[in-house]
Amino acid sequence: MRNGNSEKGYQLTGFRPGKPVLLVWGGSQGSEEINHLIARELSHLKSEFQIVHIAGAGKGKPMGDPIGGPVGDPMGGYIQF
């Protein structure tokens, strides 16, 4: 992550410079609670951050993507993988 390329990251996510990016990545024990917390607080979090939420299949906020690629609203500050 320290050697990443911000331009490529912005291309992948559709986010814009100038607002912090929050990466939410859980797994196994406790991740379901993290996913519920993100869903519950999403409106507030989006006012402060652009959010990348990595959740297991069917574990995040339902966004209606059958393929499993990034879904959400990058311009609105949220994507989910």
C-alpha positions as CSV (number, residue, x, y, z in Angstrom):
1,M,0.0,0.0,0.0
2,R,2.9,2.4,0.7
3,N,4.2,1.9,-2.8
4,G,0.8,2.2,-4.5
5,N,-0.1,4.5,-7.4
6,S,-2.7,7.1,-6.4
7,E,-3.7,7.7,-10.0
8,K,-4.4,4.0,-10.6
9,G,-6.4,3.9,-7.3
10,Y,-8.5,6.9,-8.4
11,Q,-9.1,5.2,-11.8
12,L,-10.2,1.9,-10.1
13,T,-12.5,3.5,-7.5
14,G,-13.7,6.6,-9.3
15,F,-12.9,8.7,-6.3
16,R,-11.3,12.2,-6.4
17,P,-8.4,13.7,-4.6
18,G,-9.1,16.0,-1.6
19,K,-11.2,13.8,0.6
20,P,-9.7,11.0,2.8
21,V,-10.2,7.4,1.7
22,L,-11.4,4.9,4.4
23,L,-10.6,1.3,3.7
24,V,-12.9,-1.2,5.5
25,W,-11.7,-4.7,5.3
26,G,-12.9,-7.4,7.7
27,G,-12.8,-11.1,7.7
28,S,-14.0,-14.1,9.7
29,Q,-14.8,-13.3,13.4
30,G,-16.5,-10.0,13.9
31,S,-16.6,-8.9,10.3
32,E,-20.4,-9.2,10.2
33,E,-20.7,-6.6,12.9
34,I,-18.3,-4.4,11.0
35,N,-20.4,-4.7,7.8
36,H,-23.6,-3.8,9.8
37,L,-21.9,-0.8,11.3
38,I,-20.8,0.5,7.9
39,A,-24.3,0.0,6.5
40,R,-25.8,1.8,9.6
41,E,-23.4,4.7,9.6
42,L,-22.9,5.0,5.8
43,S,-24.5,8.4,5.4
44,H,-22.4,10.0,8.1
45,L,-19.2,8.3,7.0
46,K,-19.6,9.4,3.4
47,S,-19.8,13.0,4.6
48,E,-16.2,12.6,5.9
49,F,-14.6,9.9,3.7
50,Q,-14.6,8.2,0.4
51,I,-15.1,4.5,1.4
52,V,-13.8,1.3,0.0
53,H,-15.6,-1.6,1.7
54,I,-14.3,-5.1,1.1
55,A,-16.9,-7.7,2.3
56,G,-17.4,-11.3,1.6
57,A,-20.0,-12.4,-0.9
58,G,-23.4,-11.5,0.4
59,K,-21.9,-10.0,3.6
60,G,-21.9,-6.3,2.9
61,K,-24.6,-3.8,2.1
62,P,-26.8,-5.2,-0.7
63,M,-25.9,-3.2,-3.8
64,G,-27.4,-5.6,-6.4
65,D,-24.2,-6.6,-8.2
66,P,-24.4,-10.3,-9.4
67,I,-20.8,-10.5,-10.7
68,G,-19.0,-9.6,-7.5
69,G,-17.0,-6.6,-9.0
70,P,-17.0,-3.2,-7.4
71,V,-20.5,-1.8,-6.9
72,G,-21.9,1.3,-5.4
73,D,-21.7,5.0,-6.2
74,P,-18.1,6.3,-6.5
75,M,-19.2,9.8,-7.0
76,G,-21.2,9.4,-3.8
77,G,-18.2,8.2,-2.0
78,Y,-18.8,4.5,-1.6
79,I,-17.8,1.4,-3.4
80,Q,-18.0,-2.2,-2.3
81,F,-16.0,-5.2,-3.5
